Structures are given as C-alpha cells and as structure tokens.
C-alpha cells in the first residue's frame, strides 16, 4: 500500500495547478501528527512524501532548463555530440551537451540546417542560438514543453555557419553510441532494393527512425502500431520474455540440471534487455523498462512470496524515484499498462485454472493472450483517446499479431543480422521487413478509425473508474454499467452550437497561422501552419469528434500557412478546398477565394476581393481574406496581407470592414496593421498568431504601440497559446478545455509576454 501511495503522490504533484514549499511542508507536518495518533492514516504520509519528492525533482529539472528570457542572439558555445544524428529534408538533428561562455551546461536538441556531418563524441566550438523549451500550447495535440521535461531535454540549439572542431571525447555512453553509429553507417551503405525494410531494421535494432518515409508512418499510425517502430517498453519486455523462454528450452535439453532454472530464465532475460536498451541508445522509455524488469527479477529472487501487483508498484516506484518527470511521458504509462494487463490476465488464468481442471483449459494459452489484449485495450482506451483522439478499429486485432511478430521475430532477427560480419542475413531480414511494411500499408487502406472527442476532465475521471471496474475480478455486478460508460465515451460529441453562433479557435502553430471556425453543423479550417498536421491541426479536428469537415482554406502558398496541408489531406477529408493560389496545388481540386459569399447556420461568410497581382510579386499579396458576420459581431482574417493590400481593401470596402475581432495581418509585422486600417476595422480585440521569440519579432513593437493607441486588446499565441472565441450577440473569450499545471511556462503571465 505504501508503494502505491508514494507513486500516487508523485503523480499528484504533476497535476497541481500551483504549489508552495510552505504549503507542502505544513501538509507533511500535519500528516505526521495525524499518523502518530491514527495509524490507519499511514498511507497519507507516504502520499505526501511522494508529492514532496516529486515537487523537489520537478523544480530541479525546471531550474536546469534554459531560462525563458535567455538571449536568442548568436553566441559562442562548446558542443559535444552525444547521440547519432538523423536528417530530414531541412536539417540534421541530434542530442548534444552544450557549454556556454558563462559555463552553463545544458542537454539540448541540436539542429543544423547546413547538413554537416556530426560524429558521435566529436567536440565543436560553434556560433549558435539557444532557445528554451517554450513551444506551442493547445487544448489538444503534442506539447513540446511536456515532452522535453519528461525526457530531460533542457532546450534546443540552432547551429550557425561557424563551427570549428576541437577533437573528440570519450565516455561509456559515447562509446555505446559510436557502436550504434557504425551500425547505422553500415545499413546506409547496404545495397538492398528494400530500402524501407533497411530503415525498419535501423528502427528496431538501434532506435533510428529517420529513414522511414511518410507512407510507412501513416500506415502504422492508422493501424495503431506506431509504438512498434519506436523502441520502448514493449520491445524490451517482449524480447526479455522471448530470451527467458529460449533459456528455458535450452535448460531442458542440457544433460546438466540446475536447481534454479527459473532464476536463469529471469536474469538471462534482464541481461539481454539491458544490452538491447544500450544498443537502442538507452533512452528514457527503455531505461524505465529495464528498471521495471530489474525490480521484477530482484523481487522474484529474494521475495517470492509477494504478489505480482506489489512487484508492479515497486517497479513503478523505482522508476519514479529515478526520474519523477517520467509521469508526463505517454511511454511510461503505455509500458506499465501493458505489464498491468499481463498481470491481470495471469491472475485471471490462475483463478480459471483453479476451478476448471480439464486438460484443454490448462493448455489454453491463447485465452491468456486474449485476456491480456482485452486488458491492454481497456487500460489504454481512455489514455489513447485523450491524447490522440483516434483509435483504429483493427488496432486490438492487428496488435495481437503485430506485437509478437515485431518483438519475437523481426527484432531478434534484426539484432542477429546486425552483429554478423556479412551482409546476406541483413538483406534477407530487410526483405522480410519490407514485406511486413507493404502488408501494413495495404491493410491500413481498409482500417476504419474510431474518432474520440475530447472529454471534459470530470468525464475522463469517470471513464477511468469504469475501466477500473471492468478490471476487477468480480466487479460486484457493475461491469454492464461500466461498459455503458465506455460506450458513451466512444460516442460522445461536444454540445452543438446554437443557430447564429460561430466559435473561433486560433490554434497555436508557432510562427504560422491556423484558425478553426465552427457553426452549428459546419466547420472550416483556415490555413494549416507549417510542419506535420499530426502535432496540432489533426488533433484539434479530431478532438471535436470529426471524421471530415466542410472546407479547408489555403490562403496562399507560404509554408507557415500551408506547410501541414499535405500531411493533413492524407488523413482527413474536406468537402472543398479554397485557395488564393490554386496553381500552387495542381494535385488538389481548389476553388478561388475571391468575391463569393454564403451562409452557414445563420452565420454569413464572405471572401473579400483583392486585385490580382502580376507574376513575380510576393505570394502575400494574393492571400485569401475572409470576413465572418453574425448578430452584429464580425471576424476579419486578412492572412498575410500588407499595407498595400490593406489600402486596396480600404478603397474598395471602406466602412464595411468594421469587425469586432481582427487577426493581425502577417502575424503582426510592421508592414501591416496600419493606423488607417485599424481605424476602419476598429476591432475590440486583435489576435497575433506568432511563434515564441520568433526571429521576426512578431508582433512588432510598432504594431503593439498602434494597438494600444487605438485601445485594442491584444491576444498572442506566442505568449498565451491557442485562443478560443464565441461570436453571437456578444464577444466571449472561452476558457481552456483543460487545466494549466504549475510546471508549465506557457501560457505565460502578462508580465512575461515579450
């Protein structure tokens, strides 16, 4: 009980809205007094001790990160490459240790847009820009700040052109990563027609995923098996189980018998798991799993009388003792959820075996596998639904086949072929891996998706309680009710807007623009931002329970406005696409966004007409300009229009431009939002969609000064994250769907908005 209470305390510390050292100390003192008088309150003391430890370690991790106000100007640093680099079309990316001129040390993610070579262990003096972990912040989707804190990343660094080699350094971790680097170079020079198969070998053996293409990622995502190409607890655990089984088979045929065959199996599996984790880079997910297996092995060796659940809690406690910030990692909970499902299935099998004594039932291992899969699906339903909002229907079935295939066949063969000195085994495994990918890509075409809308926090708690009831041995007859709750989770959709209402969600996509507009029965996405749609835009759409939407707008052909469109359209359907530069999208059917108007659910939408510019002019001048009107309130989205385009719109529309809400043109650049424009539009509220500490300094000081002079309130995605508004007869700024935790540095306080 004390281990469970301590772990719960660490978890609680991560979800507090705020905290004070004095508050924690006073609470612990009160708990000690109560425990001395009432012994049954002892778990409370352990819970508070877990909270105190978690808060201490969380704060230490935050203090070690690059400060928010750290200068973004180039500076001289000493950089030590600590991991194998990977590349994409834009940059080389790798982990590194950085020492600044002020002798501050940070563990960072380094980005090199010069596409240079960065050997593991090499030391460089470079000119670089250091940045804090402040990223995008939305109600759903990927949170870079949370990911960095969970994985021990203190910030990022962008390397300049000036880099001078200072030699090499040596350490055990460097030596291990150099082995991984040599393996990667060998795979890169392997002459195989199955290049994606080779990329899969690299992912499964040494944890490098850079060579996997978009088709592979998409197929694996649609089947719910992305975790199989990211070395995590699943791979390490399943490989340990396989090795333990093989050791057991070898011990059976040896002429020499041992008194402790099970111990040989367990510790053999742990040793192999540790070696595999080292080859995979010994990243945080594999570290957690190794610790977990070690605790299980020690508990079985010295304390065989304790239950599997006690051992499970002890393993979780050790992991959190080692790294409390791991509670923010999805991988931690997926790893332990899998093991929890195995423990539950094993204990259920014991109860079944105790009551049923037929030979068939005793050997029905498939039943255990089915129950394990059911347990894992139940435990991950709420977690996956909350985080990703999409669960493939075929995921439970395909995972039941894919997990053993990838963990017990492909991964061992990839490891074995990698250590052999000749290439023939690698070529054979690459072909086998390629066939696995091709089958997955084919199957993904027929894999329907269950889209789960984002639940209110209290509904998520109820759903977790329902899962807990379903996992109970007897459940006191409550399983039908718990099943109904889980069914309601699957069919839940947010309440519909009233006729004449429009909700506006300005998503935080960094230095870019993406706005989601909703009426009662229609949806429009205005621009997608840059990068990959899976990070922000797609989760925002799916969090509403949407399989498709009415319209996508690509205002103009700039990457910060349409960069995520390709990845989005591969996974999400729009009934029509509006574009300011339709010629830039020859593969899609687009409509010109000029001079058209229509009505959705009592809300008026109008495309304002900008004069066509000559070929050779900037794309900004060809931006779509949208005005939305309802019940005396209006929203104006001018995309990247500048002062010249504003003047043309003023001449054509004049006072008709008046709007309650204005999205600042060109993210708040000095070349837009003129005084004449602000006078004509006369908004109550302006929104700047810009990235944190962006190099353009958007929104600029000049624009902010003009807004203050006109008495216009400014909201900024770089400082506050996404902004949600409701327009009906009034203008309402909507609160966030989820809470803000104490360790989050974004949204920033008003005093920190820069």
Beta strands, then each sheet from edge to edge (+ up, - down):
strand 1: 75-81
strand 2: 86-87
strand 3: 92-100
strand 4: 105-112
strand 5: 122-131
strand 6: 155-168
strand 7: 390-392
strand 8: 449-451
strand 9: 502-506
strand 10: 515-518
strand 11: 523-526
strand 12: 548-554
strand 13: 573-579
strand 14: 590-592
strand 15: 597-600
strand 16: 603-608
strand 17: 625-630
strand 18: 633-637
strand 19: 661-663
strand 20: 685-688
strand 21: 713-716
strand 22: 723-727
strand 23: 731-733
sheet 1: 2+ 3- 1+ 5- 6+ 4+
sheet 2: 7+ 8-
sheet 3: 14+ 13+ 12+ 11+ 10- 9+ 22- 23+
sheet 4: 15+ 16- 17+ 18- 19- 20- 21-
end
